[in-house]
Amino acid sequence: MSEIATKSILTELVSGVEGQVASCKLSQEAEAFLAKTGIPSKRHENWKYTNIKRLFDNGLTVVNSAYSVHTSELNLANTISIGLTNDAVTNKLPTINGVDVFMADGKTELLGSTGIHQKEELAALNTALFQNALVIRVKKGTELSSTILLNQRVELEANSFANSRVLIIVEDGASAKLVHHFHGTKNSDSSLLNHVTEVFVGQNARLELNYVQEIGEGNLMTTTEVECQRDSNFTTNCIQLSGKLLRNNLNIRLKGENIETHLNGFYMLNGKELFDNHTHVDHLEPHCESNEIYRGILAGNSTGVFNGKVFVHRDAQKTNGYQSNNNILLSDDATMNSKPELEIYADDVRCSHGSTTGQLDEEAVFYLRTRGLDEFGATALLLSAFASDVLNAISSEELRTILEQKIQDKLKGMRA
Amino acid sequence: MSLLTIKNLNARVEDKEILKGFNLTVNPGEVHAIMGPNGSGKSTLASVLAGNESYEVTGGEVDFDGKNLLDMAPEERAREGLFLAFQYPIEIPGVSNVNFMRSAVAEIRKHRGLEPLDAKDFLALMKEKKELVELSGNLAGRSVNEGFSGGEKKRNEIFQMAMLDPKLAILDETDSGLDIDALRIVASGVNKLKTKDNAFIVITHYQRLLDHIVPDFVHVLYNGKIVRSGTKELALELEEKGYDWIKEELAEA
């Protein structure tokens, strides 16, 4: 395919492409992929409930932001913070013992090596358009005691389209904890932040990656592509608190034996919010374990989507795969679309999955009220218990407490 | 002044009339036992008094300590000093007993105009009341009733009652299904909590409980109303002869 032809796919999709595209192998591959696929519509199985194409049809213009200093809204102790504004990263990168923190563009061969830019449309678009990626490499054997906080303020005007990118490498025997906080209250509902994180977890390495997403009226698309090597442990927790549209694609490939991975999500929706979580775990080798719990509370006219797939390949004997999705609807007008999927090609595995969607247990509410709690207090206690199975997977008690408070605050807003 | 006065109470669930002109007066310091065959309306009475909205009150009045009980939400009834020990206590996964009781005690103290308990005093209160019903040490951290045995659930109800210090406690078949040890613990808990200022309504199928919690009055509930009242000797008579003789007498009348 000629360069002119592939360039034209980007200009077809978004404005402001001129001068954006670094001509390198990675971006060419991404464009070639996009030329075949375009932006997925609701006819696409993975986008059945989430109309992201509408944002593109409505017109999106690529922006490159300038970093503006902002303090973190998550007040966590023992944390090394790295600031981002939309797609821009602070030029004051921290120095951390045993960790390389640097910027890289698409010419760096580290980027794109998960191949995500040739698998998913929005990740491909990100790959063609991102300017600089933040790279965090935790060097071999480093046990990081501080938590790294990616403090990303999202502030996008009407029709603005930003592409941010992060690469996390936890080398063999190293361990790290990250919190990636997307936050902002001034986003236009016609804007889009399209984020990609690639993650490599080395042999016997450990990573806890927490996402907190609260961007007001804005739209956020994230793709997280993870590759784990043998004996490693990868935990990811995603807490979704606000956004007009939040869509997370999370793909984890377990490429060695004896890997343990935990995927947890908690979402709380009100008004016309739409939160969509698509997860995919590939068990490629024997003796690995994946545990997935996604839970949500939906009020107002909101819509939730959960699509979780656990794929056990032929060689992945002795796999333990557990997946559950539980939802509480607080309103008759809220909708949850839940699709847990197991696909198993090995014959000696233990896997289970389940999905429940229901209302708050009225008997439990009554029981609590007979002990003096009012209806709101009883509801709040039950809902925070419902959330606790997910929140307890977050190792930082401090972060848990902050998130519990945010959940309570949103709940109070729902009552009004 | 009486603590509870129920006059001509009528209640139904869905389209079925269950209470049909129920009357009862309870004074401070009294223990009333309500007995009766299955389906006579015993548990409906307990649910209606606690404010369960599945039951519709179609007539009558209930005065609780000078206030109209039927106008109050379930939590207001609790704060005013009414307590229901559930026949089937609800399991609440993820809510620990300690958090539950902390919230409940805080609400009730606030209503009574008392200062909130500090953490130390609260835990001391928990410990004292736990011992009263011989509940094991790790109760506090466990989820409410989750994985509890039948006996533990019932003891947990009495424990909650002790924590909340009600004026009037209704025990809805708290004894059903209990072995003799659990029964003894439950009864002794109640006896220790009994004062001249509070009162108990003990709803039961079995006279056995009344050997341990001695009632001042025994009432027979049949077909939605009290058809006979007496003292503890009435319970013994019922144990011996069953309910058929009462039904027959009523049929003749």
Interface residues (C-beta under 8 A of the other chain):
Chain A: D361 E363 A364 F366 Y367 L368 R369 T370 R371 G372 L373 D374 E375 G377 A378 L381 L382 S384 A385 F386 S388 D389
Chain B: A50 G51 N52 E53 A73 P74 E75 R77 A78 R79 F83 L84 F86 P89 I90 I92 P93 G94 V95 N99 F100 S103 A104 E107 I108 H111 S143 Q160 L164
